[in-house]
Amino acid sequence: MDSDDTTITKVVVNGGKDIVLGTSAKQSFTATVDAADPDGVTGGWVALWHGTSFDDQGRDGVLVPAEQGSGSCVATSAQTATCTVHFTVDPKADMTKNAYAGTWHAYAIAYGLPNGSTSDGYAGSVHIKRNTTLTANASPEPVVHGRTITVKGALTRANWETHAYAGLSNVSVKLQFRKSGTRTYTTLKTVTSGSGGAVTATTTARSDGYYRFSYAGTTTTDAATSASDFVDVQ
């Protein structure tokens, strides 16, 4: 719907950052709509939808904010304003399918004086991702110089359908090392996670330092970096 001279100039969800959800903890965030009208802006509202298209047949998920009519608006000039709405997402109630992970589009509407309004079903977007966890344990500790160090861990991902974490297999995980006295990690090798998300990598002991695993993530699954494990080389 378009009437009068009201326009939507920008929509930002969660400050432009991904939304990452686990299996139970609720998460709150905001969305803002910047709008303009020659006579002034009176309101704005945003909802999020998931699917292949904006029509009723294409949408399979919708998230609405607490503000049903209009968000809280702050005028940025006589003709423009930024309106904010607040969301709280419950993984157990709102994320009932793992297929919901990925891109959610923003539907926005803005209201201008005297009775103008405009809406856009593709006004913005945000990635809603499944949370991941990653561990790392290096052994032996201590180790003789030149011997083999084995680092083992597990990569798991939130399952929104079972409300539990499960192993994430067949994805690339980097083994990284930071030498004692330095601040930068370097990647030693890349391995593939196995059954149940098990991750194993070996390397040669050269100097004291810290080992960790790192997973880059995707558009549906959040990145993860394990805590580091120190190994003393003797």
Buried (B, 14 or more C-beta within 10 A) or exposed (E): EEEBBBBBEEBBBBEEEBBBBBBEEEBEBBBBBBBBBEBBBBBBBBBBBBBEEBEEEEBEBEBBBEBEEBBBBEEEEEBBBBBBBEBEBEBEEBBEEBEBBBEBBBBBBBBBBEEBBBBBBEBBEBBBBBBBBBBBBBEEEEBEEEEEBBBBBBBBBBEBEEEEBEBBBEBEBBBBBBBEEEEEBEEBEEBEBBEEBEBBBEBEBEEBBBBBBBBEBBEBBBBBBBEBBEBEBE
